[in-house]
Amino acid sequence: MKTFLPKVDVQRRKWRVIDADGAVLGRLAVQVANALRGKDTPVYTAHLDAGDFVVVINAEKVVLTGKKESDKEFMSYSGWKGGESYRTVAQVRAAHPERLVMHAVKGMLPKNRLGDQLLTKLKVYVGATHPHTAQNPATLTYAG
């Protein structure tokens, strides 16, 4: 018996918008990653891109539990000796709050070319407005 491969119709991809106001970061990222991969659709296949486009608004109002706001650090390395730099969540939120959501969702996607392709379908915005109203995005409700 052959493996059934669904025909993924690229033209039929839906757009979804989710409001991150008051949402816990990890729980929000799980829902966004599942929608990007297509895990909530009947044609889900692990090695295919069968998901939808996801627009996250109000990224600056996402909530972290516990003391993560001050204790959690993001490390970056320039490649040079002594080139490590650390930033707390509060510093990242002050400079680029959309990167908190992007980083959390990226960690929940596959670490290969498929994951890179899926991440291009994620659009994160600070504030309640976004330029994707022409795509008529459906509301993805936060269940956290």
SEKOL-86826 format. One record per atom (N, C-alpha, C): residue number from 1; residue in three letters; chain; atom name; y, x, z. Coordinates in Angstrom, 2 decimals, decimal comma. Each point is the difference from the previous one (the first is absolute). Layout:
BEGIN
<rec NUM ALA A CA <Y X Z>> ...
This chain:
BEGIN
<rec 1 MET A N <-1,18 0,85 0,00>> <rec 1 MET A CA <1,18 -0,85 0,00>> <rec 1 MET A C <1,24 0,89 0,00>> <rec 2 LYS A N <0,93 -0,32 -0,87>> <rec 2 LYS A CA <1,22 0,79 -0,09>> <rec 2 LYS A C <1,00 -0,43 1,07>> <rec 3 THR A N <0,85 0,95 0,36>> <rec 3 THR A CA <1,06 -0,29 0,95>> <rec 3 THR A C <1,08 -0,83 -0,68>> <rec 4 PHE A N <0,40 -1,07 0,65>> <rec 4 PHE A CA <1,04 -0,87 -0,54>> <rec 4 PHE A C <1,36 0,66 0,19>> <rec 5 LEU A N <0,74 0,17 -1,08>> <rec 5 LEU A CA <1,35 0,54 0,07>> <rec 5 LEU A C <0,98 -1,08 -0,44>> <rec 6 PRO A N <0,85 -0,45 0,88>> <rec 6 PRO A CA <0,96 -1,04 -0,38>> <rec 6 PRO A C <1,05 0,55 -0,96>> <rec 7 LYS A N <0,48 -0,86 -0,86>> <rec 7 LYS A CA <1,08 0,39 -0,89>> <rec 7 LYS A C <1,31 -0,19 0,75>> <rec 8 VAL A N <0,63 1,11 0,30>> <rec 8 VAL A CA <1,26 -0,03 0,73>> <rec 8 VAL A C <1,12 -0,22 -1,01>> <rec 9 ASP A N <0,62 -1,16 0,06>> <rec 9 ASP A CA <1,08 -0,34 -0,92>> <rec 9 ASP A C <1,32 0,50 0,57>> <rec 10 VAL A N <0,51 1,06 -0,60>> <rec 10 VAL A CA <1,22 0,62 0,50>> <rec 10 VAL A C <1,19 -0,95 -0,12>> <rec 11 GLN A N <-0,01 -0,87 -1,00>> <rec 11 GLN A CA <1,12 -0,92 -0,20>> <rec 11 GLN A C <0,04 -1,10 1,04>> <rec 12 ARG A N <-1,10 -0,25 0,69>> <rec 12 ARG A CA <-0,07 -1,09 0,96>> <rec 12 ARG A C <0,23 0,45 1,44>> <rec 13 ARG A N <0,42 1,22 0,20>> <rec 13 ARG A CA <0,26 0,47 1,37>> <rec 13 ARG A C <1,12 -0,82 0,62>> <rec 14 LYS A N <-0,20 -0,37 1,24>> <rec 14 LYS A CA <1,02 -0,77 0,71>> <rec 14 LYS A C <0,93 0,95 0,73>> <rec 15 TRP A N <1,15 -0,50 0,32>> <rec 15 TRP A CA <0,95 0,72 0,85>> <rec 15 TRP A C <0,04 -0,74 1,33>> <rec 16 ARG A N <-0,01 0,76 1,08>> <rec 16 ARG A CA <0,05 -0,58 1,33>> <rec 16 ARG A C <1,11 0,67 0,80>> <rec 17 VAL A N <0,65 -0,77 0,83>> <rec 17 VAL A CA <1,05 0,55 0,86>> <rec 17 VAL A C <-0,38 -0,29 1,45>> <rec 18 ILE A N <0,20 1,00 0,86>> <rec 18 ILE A CA <-0,29 -0,15 1,42>> <rec 18 ILE A C <1,20 0,50 0,79>> <rec 19 ASP A N <0,36 -0,75 1,03>> <rec 19 ASP A CA <1,13 0,34 0,85>> <rec 19 ASP A C <-0,52 0,80 1,20>> <rec 20 ALA A N <0,52 1,20 0,18>> <rec 20 ALA A CA <-0,45 0,89 1,07>> <rec 20 ALA A C <0,79 -0,19 1,29>> <rec 21 ASP A N <0,84 -1,01 0,07>> <rec 21 ASP A CA <0,84 -0,23 1,18>> <rec 21 ASP A C <-0,88 -0,36 1,20>> <rec 22 GLY A N <-0,06 0,89 0,98>> <rec 22 GLY A CA <-0,78 -0,23 1,21>> <rec 22 GLY A C <-1,49 0,24 -0,16>> <rec 23 ALA A N <-0,44 0,51 -1,14>> <rec 23 ALA A CA <-1,42 0,24 -0,23>> <rec 23 ALA A C <-0,40 1,36 0,57>> <rec 24 VAL A N <-1,20 0,07 0,56>> <rec 24 VAL A CA <-0,54 1,26 0,50>> <rec 24 VAL A C <-0,41 0,84 -1,22>> <rec 25 LEU A N <0,40 1,26 -0,01>> <rec 25 LEU A CA <-0,14 0,85 -1,19>> <rec 25 LEU A C <-1,43 0,10 -0,50>> <rec 26 GLY A N <-0,95 0,30 0,86>> <rec 26 GLY A CA <-1,39 0,18 -0,43>> <rec 26 GLY A C <-0,61 -1,28 -0,54>> <rec 27 ARG A N <0,26 -1,11 0,67>> <rec 27 ARG A CA <-0,56 -1,28 -0,44>> <rec 27 ARG A C <0,61 -0,44 -1,33>> <rec 28 LEU A N <1,28 0,28 -0,17>> <rec 28 LEU A CA <0,66 -0,30 -1,27>> <rec 28 LEU A C <-0,58 0,86 -1,12>> <rec 29 ALA A N <-0,23 1,28 0,30>> <rec 29 ALA A CA <-0,50 0,92 -1,01>> <rec 29 ALA A C <-1,41 -0,38 -0,46>> <rec 30 VAL A N <-0,82 -0,53 0,90>> <rec 30 VAL A CA <-1,34 -0,45 -0,38>> <rec 30 VAL A C <0,08 -1,13 -1,00>> <rec 31 GLN A N <0,85 -0,98 0,25>> <rec 31 GLN A CA <0,13 -1,13 -0,92>> <rec 31 GLN A C <0,54 0,44 -1,35>> <rec 32 VAL A N <0,97 0,90 0,01>> <rec 32 VAL A CA <0,59 0,47 -1,25>> <rec 32 VAL A C <-1,04 0,81 -0,79>> <rec 33 ALA A N <-0,74 0,87 0,68>> <rec 33 ALA A CA <-1,02 0,81 -0,68>> <rec 33 ALA A C <-1,10 -0,88 -0,60>> <rec 34 ASN A N <-0,41 -1,04 0,72>> <rec 34 ASN A CA <-1,03 -0,90 -0,51>> <rec 34 ASN A C <0,50 -0,76 -1,23>> <rec 35 ALA A N <1,26 -0,40 0,00>> <rec 35 ALA A CA <0,56 -0,70 -1,16>> <rec 35 ALA A C <0,14 0,94 -1,19>> <rec 36 LEU A N <0,36 1,26 0,26>> <rec 36 LEU A CA <0,13 0,97 -1,08>> <rec 36 LEU A C <-1,35 0,30 -0,65>> <rec 37 ARG A N <-1,05 0,09 0,81>> <rec 37 ARG A CA <-1,34 0,30 -0,52>> <rec 37 ARG A C <-0,67 -1,22 -0,60>> <rec 38 GLY A N <0,43 -1,21 0,39>> <rec 38 GLY A CA <-0,61 -1,21 -0,51>> <rec 38 GLY A C <-1,16 -0,46 0,85>> <rec 39 LYS A N <-0,06 0,45 1,24>> <rec 39 LYS A CA <-1,12 -0,37 0,87>> <rec 39 LYS A C <0,00 -1,48 0,36>> <rec 40 ASP A N <1,11 -0,67 -0,19>> <rec 40 ASP A CA <0,07 -1,43 0,31>> <rec 40 ASP A C <-0,20 -0,86 -1,25>> <rec 41 THR A N <-0,49 0,59 -1,07>> <rec 41 THR A CA <-0,28 -0,75 -1,23>> <rec 41 THR A C <-1,50 0,02 -0,28>> <rec 42 PRO A N <-0,51 -0,98 -0,73>> <rec 42 PRO A CA <-1,44 -0,02 -0,28>> <rec 42 PRO A C <-0,46 1,06 -1,00>> <rec 43 VAL A N <0,92 0,65 -0,72>> <rec 43 VAL A CA <-0,40 1,01 -0,98>> <rec 43 VAL A C <0,12 1,42 0,55>> <rec 44 TYR A N <0,01 0,16 1,31>> <rec 44 TYR A CA <0,15 1,32 0,60>> <rec 44 TYR A C <-1,16 0,91 -0,38>> <rec 45 THR A N <0,35 1,16 -0,47>> <rec 45 THR A CA <-0,96 1,06 -0,26>> <rec 45 THR A C <0,61 1,28 0,53>> <rec 46 ALA A N <-0,79 0,77 0,74>> <rec 46 ALA A CA <0,54 1,14 0,74>> <rec 46 ALA A C <0,63 1,06 -0,90>> <rec 47 HIS A N <-0,53 0,20 -1,20>> <rec 47 HIS A CA <0,49 1,09 -0,84>> <rec 47 HIS A C <0,97 -0,47 -1,09>> <rec 48 LEU A N <0,44 -1,26 0,07>> <rec 48 LEU A CA <0,96 -0,52 -0,98>> <rec 48 LEU A C <1,28 -0,45 0,68>> <rec 49 ASP A N <1,08 0,00 -0,76>> <rec 49 ASP A CA <1,28 -0,48 0,50>> <rec 49 ASP A C <0,10 -1,49 -0,33>> <rec 50 ALA A N <-0,39 -0,83 0,96>> <rec 50 ALA A CA <0,00 -1,45 -0,22>> <rec 50 ALA A C <1,02 -0,71 0,88>> <rec 51 GLY A N <0,92 0,74 0,59>> <rec 51 GLY A CA <0,94 -0,58 0,95>> <rec 51 GLY A C <1,30 -0,47 -0,62>> <rec 52 ASP A N <0,89 -0,44 0,88>> <rec 52 ASP A CA <1,28 -0,55 -0,41>> <rec 52 ASP A C <1,13 0,96 0,37>> <rec 53 PHE A N <1,17 -0,29 -0,53>> <rec 53 PHE A CA <1,21 0,72 0,41>> <rec 53 PHE A C <0,46 -0,58 1,34>> <rec 54 VAL A N <0,47 0,86 0,89>> <rec 54 VAL A CA <0,46 -0,45 1,31>> <rec 54 VAL A C <1,41 0,52 0,24>> <rec 55 VAL A N <0,89 -0,90 0,41>> <rec 55 VAL A CA <1,38 0,33 0,34>> <rec 55 VAL A C <0,16 -0,21 1,50>> <rec 56 VAL A N <0,41 1,04 0,71>> <rec 56 VAL A CA <0,23 -0,09 1,45>> <rec 56 VAL A C <1,50 0,04 0,22>> <rec 57 ILE A N <0,52 -1,02 0,70>> <rec 57 ILE A CA <1,43 -0,05 0,31>> <rec 57 ILE A C <0,19 0,17 1,50>> <rec 58 ASN A N <1,21 0,33 0,39>> <rec 58 ASN A CA <0,37 0,23 1,41>> <rec 58 ASN A C <-0,85 1,10 0,62>> <rec 59 ALA A N <-0,17 1,11 -0,71>> <rec 59 ALA A CA <-0,84 1,10 0,49>> <rec 59 ALA A C <0,58 0,65 1,25>> <rec 60 GLU A N <1,29 -0,11 0,20>> <rec 60 GLU A CA <0,62 0,62 1,17>> <rec 60 GLU A C <-0,30 -0,75 1,29>> <rec 61 LYS A N <-0,51 -1,24 -0,10>> <rec 61 LYS A CA <-0,25 -0,82 1,18>> <rec 61 LYS A C <-1,47 -0,01 0,42>> <rec 62 VAL A N <-0,80 0,92 -0,55>> <rec 62 VAL A CA <-1,41 0,08 0,37>> <rec 62 VAL A C <-0,11 0,54 1,43>> <rec 63 VAL A N <-1,03 -0,43 0,72>> <rec 63 VAL A CA <-0,15 0,32 1,42>> <rec 63 VAL A C <-1,19 0,93 0,20>> <rec 64 LEU A N <0,15 0,97 0,89>> <rec 64 LEU A CA <-1,11 0,84 0,42>> <rec 64 LEU A C <-0,28 -0,29 1,46>> <rec 65 THR A N <-1,27 -0,04 0,37>> <rec 65 THR A CA <-0,37 -0,32 1,37>> <rec 65 THR A C <-0,02 1,27 0,85>> <rec 66 GLY A N <0,08 -0,20 1,29>> <rec 66 GLY A CA <-0,07 1,11 0,95>> <rec 66 GLY A C <1,20 0,91 -0,10>> <rec 67 LYS A N <-0,24 1,31 0,19>> <rec 67 LYS A CA <1,07 0,99 -0,04>> <rec 67 LYS A C <0,02 0,77 -1,31>> <rec 68 LYS A N <-0,53 -0,61 -1,06>> <rec 68 LYS A CA <-0,07 0,70 -1,28>> <rec 68 LYS A C <1,39 0,28 -0,59>> <rec 69 GLU A N <0,96 -0,82 0,32>> <rec 69 GLU A CA <1,35 0,19 -0,54>> <rec 69 GLU A C <0,57 1,37 0,38>> <rec 70 SER A N <-0,33 0,48 1,19>> <rec 70 SER A CA <0,53 1,29 0,43>> <rec 70 SER A C <-1,05 1,11 -0,02>> <rec 71 ASP A N <-1,29 -0,32 0,13>> <rec 71 ASP A CA <-1,03 1,03 0,12>> <rec 71 ASP A C <-0,66 0,38 -1,33>> <rec 72 LYS A N <-0,15 -0,94 -0,92>> <rec 72 LYS A CA <-0,68 0,29 -1,27>> <rec 72 LYS A C <0,89 0,87 -0,87>> <rec 73 GLU A N <-0,61 1,03 -0,60>> <rec 73 GLU A CA <0,76 0,91 -0,84>> <rec 73 GLU A C <-0,63 0,10 -1,38>> <rec 74 PHE A N <0,84 0,17 -1,01>> <rec 74 PHE A CA <-0,45 0,26 -1,36>> <rec 74 PHE A C <0,28 1,46 -0,30>> <rec 75 MET A N <-1,02 0,72 -0,49>> <rec 75 MET A CA <0,13 1,41 -0,30>> <rec 75 MET A C <0,13 0,19 -1,50>> <rec 76 SER A N <0,87 0,89 -0,41>> <rec 76 SER A CA <0,09 0,40 -1,40>> <rec 76 SER A C <0,02 1,52 -0,04>> <rec 77 TYR A N <-0,53 0,53 -1,10>> <rec 77 TYR A CA <-0,11 1,45 -0,14>> <rec 77 TYR A C <0,57 0,42 -1,34>> <rec 78 SER A N <0,91 0,96 0,03>> <rec 78 SER A CA <0,68 0,43 -1,22>> <rec 78 SER A C <-0,84 0,96 -0,83>> <rec 79 GLY A N <-1,00 0,62 0,61>> <rec 79 GLY A CA <-0,81 0,99 -0,70>> <rec 79 GLY A C <0,38 1,42 0,39>> <rec 80 TRP A N <1,10 0,15 0,68>> <rec 80 TRP A CA <0,45 1,32 0,45>> <rec 80 TRP A C <-0,43 0,23 1,44>> <rec 81 LYS A N <0,02 1,26 0,41>> <rec 81 LYS A CA <-0,31 0,33 1,39>> <rec 81 LYS A C <1,02 -0,65 0,91>> <rec 82 GLY A N <-0,50 -0,63 1,04>> <rec 82 GLY A CA <0,91 -0,67 0,93>> <rec 82 GLY A C <0,65 -1,22 -0,60>> <rec 83 GLY A N <-0,57 -0,54 -1,07>> <rec 83 GLY A CA <0,61 -1,11 -0,71>> <rec 83 GLY A C <-0,42 -1,38 0,47>> <rec 84 GLU A N <-0,62 -0,07 1,18>> <rec 84 GLU A CA <-0,38 -1,30 0,54>> <rec 84 GLU A C <1,23 -0,68 0,59>> <rec 85 SER A N <0,12 -1,28 -0,23>> <rec 85 SER A CA <1,06 -0,76 0,65>> <rec 85 SER A C <-0,58 -1,33 0,45>> <rec 86 TYR A N <0,48 -0,48 1,10>> <rec 86 TYR A CA <-0,50 -1,22 0,61>> <rec 86 TYR A C <1,14 -0,99 0,14>> <rec 87 ARG A N <-0,31 -1,27 -0,23>> <rec 87 ARG A CA <0,97 -1,08 0,19>> <rec 87 ARG A C <-0,67 -1,12 0,77>> <rec 88 THR A N <0,71 -0,57 0,92>> <rec 88 THR A CA <-0,53 -1,14 0,74>> <rec 88 THR A C <0,19 -1,27 -0,83>> <rec 89 VAL A N <-0,63 -1,05 0,44>> <rec 89 VAL A CA <0,12 -1,28 -0,70>> <rec 89 VAL A C <1,45 -0,47 0,02>> <rec 90 ALA A N <0,69 0,23 1,11>> <rec 90 ALA A CA <1,39 -0,42 0,10>> <rec 90 ALA A C <0,87 0,73 -1,02>> <rec 91 GLN A N <-0,27 1,29 -0,23>> <rec 91 GLN A CA <0,78 0,75 -0,99>> <rec 91 GLN A C <-0,30 -0,48 -1,42>> <rec 92 VAL A N <-1,27 -0,29 -0,28>> <rec 92 VAL A CA <-0,36 -0,50 -1,33>> <rec 92 VAL A C <0,61 -1,38 -0,23>> <rec 93 ARG A N <-0,04 -0,84 1,04>> <rec 93 ARG A CA <0,56 -1,35 -0,12>> <rec 93 ARG A C <1,50 0,05 -0,25>> <rec 94 ALA A N <0,69 0,95 0,62>> <rec 94 ALA A CA <1,45 0,11 -0,19>> <rec 94 ALA A C <0,35 0,46 -1,41>> <rec 95 ALA A N <-0,80 0,90 -0,57>> <rec 95 ALA A CA <0,32 0,55 -1,32>> <rec 95 ALA A C <-0,58 -0,85 -1,14>> <rec 96 HIS A N <-1,31 -0,27 0,04>> <rec 96 HIS A CA <-0,68 -0,72 -1,08>> <rec 96 HIS A C <-1,05 -0,94 0,60>> <rec 97 PRO A N <0,37 -1,19 0,44>> <rec 97 PRO A CA <-0,96 -0,90 0,66>> <rec 97 PRO A C <-1,13 -0,47 -0,91>> <rec 98 GLU A N <0,21 0,00 -1,32>> <rec 98 GLU A CA <-1,06 -0,44 -0,90>> <rec 98 GLU A C <-1,17 0,99 -0,03>> <rec 99 ARG A N <0,24 1,24 0,37>> <rec 99 ARG A CA <-1,08 0,99 -0,01>> <rec 99 ARG A C <-1,03 -0,25 1,10>> <rec 100 LEU A N <0,37 -0,68 1,06>> <rec 100 LEU A CA <-0,97 -0,35 1,03>> <rec 100 LEU A C <-1,10 -0,89 -0,58>> <rec 101 VAL A N <0,40 -1,02 -0,74>> <rec 101 VAL A CA <-0,97 -0,93 -0,60>> <rec 101 VAL A C <-0,78 0,71 -1,09>> <rec 102 MET A N <0,67 0,77 -0,84>> <rec 102 MET A CA <-0,68 0,72 -1,08>> <rec 102 MET A C <-1,07 0,95 0,54>> <rec 103 HIS A N <0,33 0,73 1,06>> <rec 103 HIS A CA <-0,93 0,96 0,59>> <rec 103 HIS A C <-1,20 -0,71 0,61>> <rec 104 ALA A N <0,23 -1,11 0,67>> <rec 104 ALA A CA <-1,10 -0,74 0,62>> <rec 104 ALA A C <-0,93 -0,60 -1,04>> <rec 105 VAL A N <0,55 -0,55 -1,08>> <rec 105 VAL A CA <-0,83 -0,61 -1,04>> <rec 105 VAL A C <-0,75 1,09 -0,77>> <rec 106 LYS A N <0,66 1,12 -0,27>> <rec 106 LYS A CA <-0,64 1,08 -0,74>> <rec 106 LYS A C <-1,23 0,52 0,75>> <rec 107 GLY A N <0,07 0,03 1,32>> <rec 107 GLY A CA <-1,14 0,46 0,78>> <rec 107 GLY A C <-1,19 -0,94 -0,05>> <rec 108 MET A N <0,21 -1,24 -0,42>> <rec 108 MET A CA <-1,08 -1,00 -0,05>> <rec 108 MET A C <-0,55 -0,20 -1,41>> <rec 109 LEU A N <0,49 0,76 -0,96>> <rec 109 LEU A CA <-0,49 -0,09 -1,37>> <rec 109 LEU A C <-0,93 1,18 -0,28>> <rec 110 PRO A N <-0,80 -0,08 -1,06>> <rec 110 PRO A CA <-0,90 1,11 -0,33>> <rec 110 PRO A C <0,78 1,27 -0,30>> <rec 111 LYS A N <-0,59 1,14 0,35>> <rec 111 LYS A CA <0,65 1,29 -0,22>> <rec 111 LYS A C <-0,43 0,59 -1,34>> <rec 112 ASN A N <0,33 -0,68 -1,07>> <rec 112 ASN A CA <-0,36 0,46 -1,34>> <rec 112 ASN A C <0,99 -0,58 -1,01>> <rec 113 ARG A N <-0,32 0,10 -1,28>> <rec 113 ARG A CA <0,92 -0,50 -1,04>> <rec 113 ARG A C <0,21 -1,50 0,10>> <rec 114 LEU A N <-1,03 -0,71 0,43>> <rec 114 LEU A CA <0,14 -1,45 0,17>> <rec 114 LEU A C <1,03 -0,32 1,08>> <rec 115 GLY A N <-0,03 0,74 1,10>> <rec 115 GLY A CA <0,98 -0,21 1,07>> <rec 115 GLY A C <1,42 0,26 -0,46>> <rec 116 ASP A N <0,18 1,04 -0,82>> <rec 116 ASP A CA <1,33 0,29 -0,54>> <rec 116 ASP A C <0,47 -1,12 -0,92>> <rec 117 GLN A N <-0,92 -0,54 -0,78>> <rec 117 GLN A CA <0,35 -1,10 -0,91>> <rec 117 GLN A C <0,34 -1,26 0,79>> <rec 118 LEU A N <-0,74 -0,26 1,08>> <rec 118 LEU A CA <0,26 -1,19 0,80>> <rec 118 LEU A C <1,35 0,10 0,70>> <rec 119 LEU A N <0,38 1,20 0,43>> <rec 119 LEU A CA <1,26 0,17 0,73>> <rec 119 LEU A C <1,21 -0,27 -0,86>> <rec 120 THR A N <-0,15 0,12 -1,33>> <rec 120 THR A CA <1,14 -0,29 -0,88>> <rec 120 THR A C <0,31 -1,49 -0,05>> <rec 121 LYS A N <-0,95 -0,84 0,45>> <rec 121 LYS A CA <0,23 -1,45 -0,01>> <rec 121 LYS A C <0,64 -0,49 1,29>> <rec 122 LEU A N <0,30 0,91 0,93>> <rec 122 LEU A CA <0,65 -0,35 1,26>> <rec 122 LEU A C <1,49 0,26 -0,12>> <rec 123 LYS A N <0,79 -1,02 0,30>> <rec 123 LYS A CA <1,46 0,12 -0,03>> <rec 123 LYS A C <0,51 -0,35 1,40>> <rec 124 VAL A N <0,68 0,95 0,65>> <rec 124 VAL A CA <0,48 -0,19 1,37>> <rec 124 VAL A C <1,52 0,07 0,00>> <rec 125 TYR A N <0,64 -0,98 0,65>> <rec 125 TYR A CA <1,46 -0,07 0,00>> <rec 125 TYR A C <0,53 -0,20 1,42>> <rec 126 VAL A N <1,14 0,64 0,24>> <rec 126 VAL A CA <0,74 -0,22 1,24>> <rec 126 VAL A C <0,89 -1,20 -0,25>> <rec 127 GLY A N <-0,02 -0,95 0,92>> <rec 127 GLY A CA <0,78 -1,21 -0,18>> <rec 127 GLY A C <-0,83 -1,13 -0,58>> <rec 128 ALA A N <0,60 -1,16 -0,09>> <rec 128 ALA A CA <-0,73 -1,20 -0,40>> <rec 128 ALA A C <0,04 -0,27 -1,49>> <rec 129 THR A N <0,72 0,81 -0,77>> <rec 129 THR A CA <0,09 -0,25 -1,43>> <rec 129 THR A C <-0,84 1,02 -0,76>> <rec 130 HIS A N <-0,48 -0,42 -1,16>> <rec 130 HIS A CA <-0,76 0,89 -0,87>> <rec 130 HIS A C <0,25 -0,40 -1,45>> <rec 131 PRO A N <-0,15 0,93 -0,94>> <rec 131 PRO A CA <0,31 -0,29 -1,40>> <rec 131 PRO A C <-1,15 -0,61 -0,79>> <rec 132 HIS A N <-1,03 -0,53 0,67>> <rec 132 HIS A CA <-1,18 -0,50 -0,70>> <rec 132 HIS A C <-0,09 -1,52 0,02>> <rec 133 THR A N <1,12 -0,68 0,07>> <rec 133 THR A CA <-0,03 -1,46 0,03>> <rec 133 THR A C <-0,43 -0,59 -1,34>> <rec 134 ALA A N <0,19 0,73 -1,08>> <rec 134 ALA A CA <-0,39 -0,50 -1,33>> <rec 134 ALA A C <-1,52 -0,14 -0,13>> <rec 135 GLN A N <-0,75 0,74 0,82>> <rec 135 GLN A CA <-1,46 -0,08 -0,05>> <rec 135 GLN A C <-0,55 -1,17 0,82>> <rec 136 ASN A N <0,86 -0,77 0,63>> <rec 136 ASN A CA <-0,39 -1,14 0,83>> <rec 136 ASN A C <-1,09 0,37 1,00>> <rec 137 PRO A N <0,28 0,90 0,95>> <rec 137 PRO A CA <-1,04 0,43 0,92>> <rec 137 PRO A C <-0,39 -1,10 0,97>> <rec 138 ALA A N <-1,30 -0,13 0,25>> <rec 138 ALA A CA <-0,50 -0,93 1,00>> <rec 138 ALA A C <0,14 0,66 1,36>> <rec 139 THR A N <0,06 -0,82 1,04>> <rec 139 THR A CA <0,15 0,53 1,35>> <rec 139 THR A C <-1,36 0,38 0,56>> <rec 140 LEU A N <-0,10 1,23 0,48>> <rec 140 LEU A CA <-1,18 0,47 0,69>> <rec 140 LEU A C <0,32 -0,11 1,49>> <rec 141 THR A N <-0,70 -0,87 0,70>> <rec 141 THR A CA <0,34 -0,24 1,41>> <rec 141 THR A C <-0,59 1,08 0,87>> <rec 142 TYR A N <0,80 0,46 0,95>> <rec 142 TYR A CA <-0,45 1,01 0,95>> <rec 142 TYR A C <-0,82 -0,68 1,07>> <rec 143 ALA A N <-1,23 0,42 0,15>> <rec 143 ALA A CA <-0,91 -0,60 1,00>> <rec 143 ALA A C <-0,34 1,07 1,03>> <rec 144 GLY A N <0,95 0,32 0,83>> <rec 144 GLY A CA <-0,26 1,06 0,98>> <rec 144 GLY A C <0,36 -0,49 1,32>> 
